[in-house]
Amino acid sequence: MTDYGHDLLFGTFISPQSQRPQEAVALAQLTEQSGLDLATFQDHPYQPAFLDTWTLLTWVAARTERVRVSANVLNLPLRPPAVLARAAASLDLLSGGRFELGLGAGAFWDAIEAMGGPRRGPAEAVSALSEAIDIIRAIWDGSARGGVFLDGEHYHVRGAKRGPEPAHDIPIWLGAYKPRMLRLIGAKADGWLPTLAYLKDGDLERGNRVIDEAAAAAGRDPRQVRRLLNVSGAFVPESQGFLQGTPQQWVDELLPLAVEQGIAAFILASDDPRAIEVFGAEVAPALREAVARERQAAGTTPGEVVRGPKALALRRDGIDYDGLPPALRATAVEPGDREYAKVRSTYLRTGSPGLVIRPDSAAAVAEALEFARKQRGPLAVRSGGHGISGRSTNDGGIVIDVSRLNQVEVLDPAAGRIRVGPGARWGHLADKLLPHGLAISSGDYGDVGVGGLATAGGIGLLGRKYGLTIDHVAAAELVLADGTQLRADASEHPDLFWALRGAGGNFGIVTALELDAYPVRDVVFSVMVFDGGNTAALIRNWGELVEAAPRELTSFLYLFAQRGAPPVARLMNVYAGDDTEAAVAALTPLLKIGPLLDQQAQLAPYAAIIPAYDSQHDGGQRNPLISNGHAVHLTPEIGDLVTEGLLSHVAPWVSVRAVGGAVNDADPAATSYPHRHQNFNLSSVGSAQGKFRSHWDELRPYLDGLYLSFETDDRPERLSDAFPGATLTRLGRLKAAYDPENIFNANFPIPPEVPARPTA
């Protein structure tokens, strides 16, 4: 008598007839149209009367938009697990996370052997399936180091490369009836998928008991195993037996299976279009309502995320995990969860937060913040996840990850007004703007998140023509430290609007931004590679040419040094327009800054040069080192010191980004980013903190200000470099007004400064 509390799923079990190949596809589409969740197909690769199930699954996924697809179940002996793992992950990625893996140990051994597969006895089949699950999960685990090795009785994998990772955490459901298979489900699988017609009285209860005991013995919570059931019957006006009657009779007869036997997915085995429609339109919603009433009466919490003892043991002190609001639990990630590796780190920093909360609305952000404030340990806020400074993760604390707030909406194409969530990545934003002939300058990498860049500054590849990203922010919606949700723009909360454009991470969690894009479609994109042996001269020559270049040209210089080889210089240039003759005239002088090794140029949409790769950020360093500073000119002193850092490998990777032009048209007091007279931003990455800081201490007298997004030096002087003089004073007063307790203190916190009372 167990209800495991899973949300209910409903689906279909469709025959993949090869004589009528489009029928199965049409029934899967009808499954989706009828509001059902799953379209599943039996898998008998040796049966010519059936389509190949894997081919059918890919075709159905391409012809549908919402419904999930699965075999019911795949024949393991004829599908090698390492190949199956890659195929499953690929289909999951292509379908947007809509593949589920139903898997069987095999049957009909004569037919399997005739196809070249192995013949296995019952114990061997279970053992092979157990090995296959280990291989599949290891292939999917792209975060683990090294290859996959397994020297099993049935499968031998020797250093197989991992990946790709699926789009979602693919569950493995096993078709099973006998105790040995049921114990395997409890120990390793995510679901039990039998067919009701093959079960005898009491088999469900006995099967659940075996699975539950095996799960407990493996250190798992039995609720980690979903119970699914293939059912069949007929919809007729008068009752003719079990599941042979009206939709209401079906509801009445399936209800005990859900609330007493723990079945959380009912899959209709039928090729009858009318039966599928009735099951989706009448049975599924009515049964969901009936189960909800029973659970409410019994005090059962539906949809609860279940973690086993091993995962629970990895929880961190100081966090009330059980106190997390129910609406946030389903997507929150703990250290023991499979998804943890995907969300723990930023681009450079390997983090180890105790909890990553992923809200999907402004209200959920406020709820997450209220919870986080009550916990011990640090709080970090993350947008798209790139976070080169590493401040959007932490060790042992809470991360509020707003990557699910990633909507992009073009509000007014003619005026260029757009609305975008902070969790969107700039590559996706550029793709959305492209059909409208619009663009916004957005850094040099498409996986950078909107929220961080659009509140810190935004030094991008269109900057000299159109300015910083923050110069085009028209409004922001955010959650303040006390949970208040408000909008800030030039007329509402203008002081806060001023602060958000340059020091946004100190004042709240942005949940939406309005920006004004500008008409840009095609640009001339150029890459040049030089021998950087004479580094100082190359830097100086490039700097002088960029300062004299037309504003349409923005150029970024990257310098790399490997031991035993001269430095290599790479230019990334964008001419903001489609006038190729003018672009060639602007680019040609740059070819002479040093010995040219390679060059190419092309006319391309702006979106094509900053694609979003949707890469997982794996960090790699516990405490990454990156520092930066602005410069009016690239003086000989700067060139010499950069060369010294490169050749000594104290700073073996250097980037110099051109600003100036339209960036400097803005009034320094118009935003909290006051650096409006410099022409360059210089940054570098190191590995030895002492030497790296000393190197930068030598550089800073020749620099003027810095950009917080490229800085990990947390000494107090850096805050003054970023916000000099009156800017920091004003920010301190606003901090006292909007975040007096300094809740947002992970990203160069500004001390709240309460104005002194006038003396009498």
Secondary structure, 3 states (H helix, E strand, C coil): CCCCCCCCEEEEEECCECCCHHHHHHHHHHHHHCCCCEEEECCCCCCCCECCHHHHHHHHHHHCCCCEEEECCEEHHHCCHHHHHHHHHHHHHHCCCCECEEEECCCCHHHHHHCCCCCCCHHHHHHHHHHHHHHHHHHHCCCCCCCEEEECCCCEEEEECCCCCCCCCCCEEECCCCHHHHHHHHHHCCEECCEHHHCCCCHHHHHHHHHHHHHHHCCCCHHHCEEEEEECCEECCCCCECCEECHHHHHHHHHHHHHCCCEEEEEEECCCHHHHHHHHHHHHHHHHHHHHHHHHHHCCCCCCCCCCHHHHCCCCCCCCHHHCCHHHHCCCECCCCCCHHHHCCCCCECCECCEEECCCCHHHHHHHHHHHHCCCCCEEEECCCCCCCCCCCCECCEEEECCCCCCEEEEECCCCEEEECCCCEHHHHHHHHHHHCEECCCCCCCCCEHHHHHHHCCCCCCHHHHCCHHHHEEEEEEECCCCCEEEEECCCCHHHHHHHHHHHHHCCEEEEEEEECEECCEEEEEEEEEECCCHHHHHHHHHHHHHHCCCCEEEEEEEECCCCCCCEEEEEEEECCCCHHHHHHHHHHHHHCCCEEEEEEEEEEHHHHCCCCCCCCCCCECCCEEEEEEECCCCHHHHHHHHHHHHHCCCCEEEEEECCHHHHHCCCCCCCCCCCCCCEEEEEEECCHHHHHHHHHHHHHHCCCCCHHHCCCCCHHHHHHHCCCHHHHHHHHHHHHHCCCCCCCCCCCCCCCCCCCCCC
